[in-house]
Amino acid sequence: MIDIIITSYKEPHSTVRAVQAVLKQKLPAQSRIFVVDPFPEVERILKKKVKDKRVRFFLDPGEGKSYALNLLFQEYGSSNTNDLFILTDGDVYVGTKTVSSIVNAFKDQKVGCVTGRPKPVETKETKYGYWTHVLFDGIDSVRKRLSAENKFFECSGYLFAIRKGVVYDFPLETSEDSIIPYLFWKKGFAIKYAPEAEVFVKSPGNWKDWLTQKVRNIKAHENLDKLAPDLPRTKSFWNEIRYGALFALLYPRHLREVWWTIELFGARLYLYFKSFKEIRKGIYRDGWRGEAVTESTKMGD
């Protein structure tokens, strides 16, 4: 059984698009799609727009994305490690070869987690679109290398998959795309990168949303030092300098992109300064809710 979990937060039209993108693919005979959302009106719109018995709605209790995923892992888990959970979000949509590419990667029984490749829907013609291309292409390069070398790396929260029957729950105080692969790694499983498994993402379109999204992400990952101090970090300030600085400097193709790259360096430095300052003030909370919603990243709501 393959269970595809789409977590959303009051984004019915974007979520419908995400579901339809999955349904357009050739899915295995035994597969289900769960839409997880704390708003009942999303279920009503989903049932109106999508007529497919494989699509189910799970009413999220509203305690955060990680809490909801833990509930689903426990309720729909399996002792058969050939069964899979594929995790994605309602504000993104997958490419046409995504599910087949993920399933194919799991043919290697040593693989416990498979992550896909995020791609921006924007072109490089705007600053924030360009920034996203730089960052996504950079992490694509790193993941390809680490996957080929059979080393640990953190997955993408936009799209990754795991075997069932290995991990039934995980800590809530950090990002699921880091702690879950780590738990598999500790059990001896490999992490695999499947760049053909594409997931399309709308980038933040303004400074406020960009900063909110990135601060939330960094705070979640930095909390790993407390929960899993031996985790081989791929997403960190020093690794960004070590692996990303030269890549970003060589990325521009004309003067406008050179200037945007300089601005990106300044923005990332301020981002880490703000994130570390906030970390010292308090505890990380699952920012997938309420005031942390970034409006400019929504596809259609």
Backbone hydrogen bonds, N-H to C=O, Kabsch-Sander energy under -0.5 kcal/mol:
donor,donor_aa,acceptor,acceptor_aa,energy
2,I,30,Q,-2.0
3,D,1,M,-0.6
3,D,84,L,-2.7
4,I,2,I,-0.6
4,I,32,R,-3.1
5,I,3,D,-0.7
5,I,86,I,-3.1
6,I,4,I,-0.6
6,I,34,F,-3.4
7,T,5,I,-0.6
7,T,88,T,-2.2
8,S,36,V,-2.9
15,T,11,E,-2.8
16,V,12,P,-2.4
17,R,13,H,-1.8
18,A,14,S,-2.1
19,V,15,T,-2.5
20,Q,16,V,-2.8
21,A,17,R,-2.1
22,V,18,A,-1.3
23,L,19,V,-2.4
24,K,20,Q,-1.4
25,Q,22,V,-1.5
27,L,25,Q,-1.2
31,S,29,A,-1.2
32,R,2,I,-2.4
33,I,54,R,-3.0
34,F,4,I,-3.0
35,V,33,I,-0.5
35,V,56,R,-2.8
36,V,6,I,-2.8
36,V,34,F,-0.6
37,D,35,V,-0.6
37,D,58,F,-1.6
42,V,39,F,-1.6
43,E,39,F,-0.7
44,R,40,P,-1.6
45,I,41,E,-2.1
46,L,42,V,-2.4
47,K,43,E,-2.5
48,K,44,R,-1.4
49,K,45,I,-2.2
50,V,46,L,-2.7
51,K,49,K,-0.5
52,D,50,V,-0.8
55,V,52,D,-1.8
56,R,33,I,-3.3
56,R,54,R,-0.5
58,F,35,V,-3.1
59,L,57,F,-0.5
60,D,37,D,-1.7
60,D,58,F,-0.8
68,A,64,G,-2.0
69,L,65,K,-2.4
70,N,66,S,-2.2
71,L,67,Y,-1.8
72,L,68,A,-2.0
73,F,69,L,-2.7
74,Q,70,N,-2.0
75,E,71,L,-2.3
76,Y,72,L,-2.7
77,G,73,F,-0.6
81,T,79,S,-0.8
83,D,80,N,-1.8
84,L,1,M,-1.9
85,F,162,I,-2.4
86,I,3,D,-2.7
87,L,85,F,-0.5
87,L,160,F,-3.3
88,T,5,I,-2.6
89,D,158,Y,-0.7
90,G,7,T,-2.6
92,V,89,D,-0.9
93,Y,200,F,-1.6
95,G,198,E,-3.1
98,T,95,G,-1.1
101,S,97,K,-2.1
102,I,98,T,-2.2
103,V,99,V,-2.7
104,N,100,S,-2.2
105,A,101,S,-1.7
106,F,102,I,-1.2
107,K,104,N,-1.5
108,D,105,A,-1.0
109,Q,107,K,-0.8
111,V,108,D,-2.0
112,G,190,A,-2.9
113,C,190,A,-1.5
114,V,161,A,-2.3
115,T,192,K,-2.4
116,G,159,L,-2.2
117,R,197,A,-2.6
119,K,199,V,-2.7
121,V,201,V,-2.2
126,T,123,T,-0.5
130,Y,126,T,-2.7
131,W,127,K,-2.7
132,T,128,Y,-1.9
133,H,129,G,-2.0
134,V,130,Y,-2.4
135,L,131,W,-2.4
136,F,132,T,-3.0
137,D,133,H,-2.6
138,G,134,V,-2.0
139,I,135,L,-2.2
140,D,136,F,-1.9
141,S,137,D,-1.9
142,V,138,G,-1.9
143,R,139,I,-2.8
144,K,140,D,-2.2
145,R,141,S,-1.7
146,L,142,V,-2.6
147,S,143,R,-2.6
148,A,144,K,-2.1
149,E,145,R,-1.7
150,N,147,S,-1.3
151,K,146,L,-2.7
155,C,177,D,-2.3
156,S,159,L,-0.5
157,G,155,C,-0.5
159,L,156,S,-1.0
160,F,87,L,-1.9
161,A,114,V,-3.0
162,I,85,F,-2.4
163,R,112,G,-1.6
164,K,83,D,-2.6
166,V,163,R,-0.5
167,V,163,R,-0.5
175,S,220,A,-0.6
178,S,175,S,-1.4
179,I,175,S,-2.2
180,I,176,E,-1.6
182,Y,178,S,-1.6
183,L,179,I,-2.1
184,F,180,I,-1.9
185,W,181,P,-2.7
186,K,182,Y,-2.4
187,K,183,L,-0.8
187,K,184,F,-0.6
188,G,185,W,-1.7
189,F,184,F,-2.2
190,A,110,K,-3.3
192,K,113,C,-2.7
194,A,115,T,-2.6
194,A,192,K,-0.5
197,A,194,A,-2.0
198,E,196,E,-1.6
199,V,117,R,-2.2
200,F,93,Y,-3.5
201,V,119,K,-2.7
202,K,91,D,-0.6
203,S,201,V,-0.6
210,W,206,N,-2.4
211,L,207,W,-2.7
212,T,208,K,-2.4
213,Q,209,D,-2.6
214,K,210,W,-2.3
215,V,211,L,-2.8
216,R,212,T,-2.0
217,N,213,Q,-1.8
218,I,214,K,-2.7
219,K,215,V,-2.6
220,A,216,R,-1.7
221,H,217,N,-1.9
222,E,218,I,-2.9
223,N,219,K,-1.2
224,L,221,H,-1.6
225,D,222,E,-1.4
226,K,223,N,-1.1
227,L,223,N,-1.4
228,A,224,L,-3.6
231,L,228,A,-2.1
233,R,231,L,-1.2
236,S,234,T,-0.8
240,E,236,S,-2.0
241,I,237,F,-1.7
242,R,238,W,-2.8
243,Y,239,N,-3.0
244,G,239,N,-0.6
244,G,240,E,-1.5
245,A,240,E,-0.7
245,A,241,I,-0.9
248,A,244,G,-2.6
249,L,245,A,-2.3
250,L,246,L,-1.9
251,Y,247,F,-0.5
251,Y,248,A,-0.8
258,V,254,H,-1.8
259,W,255,L,-2.2
260,W,256,R,-2.2
261,T,257,E,-2.1
262,I,258,V,-2.0
263,E,259,W,-2.3
264,L,260,W,-2.2
265,F,261,T,-2.1
266,G,262,I,-1.9
267,A,263,E,-2.7
268,R,264,L,-2.7
269,L,265,F,-2.0
270,Y,266,G,-2.2
271,L,267,A,-2.4
272,Y,268,R,-2.3
273,F,269,L,-2.1
274,K,270,Y,-2.8
275,S,271,L,-2.4
276,F,272,Y,-2.8
277,K,273,F,-1.9
278,E,274,K,-2.1
279,I,275,S,-2.3
280,R,276,F,-1.7
281,K,277,K,-0.6
281,K,278,E,-0.6
282,G,278,E,-1.2
287,G,285,R,-0.6
292,A,289,R,-2.0
293,V,290,G,-1.8
295,E,293,V,-0.8
297,T,294,T,-1.5
298,K,295,E,-1.4
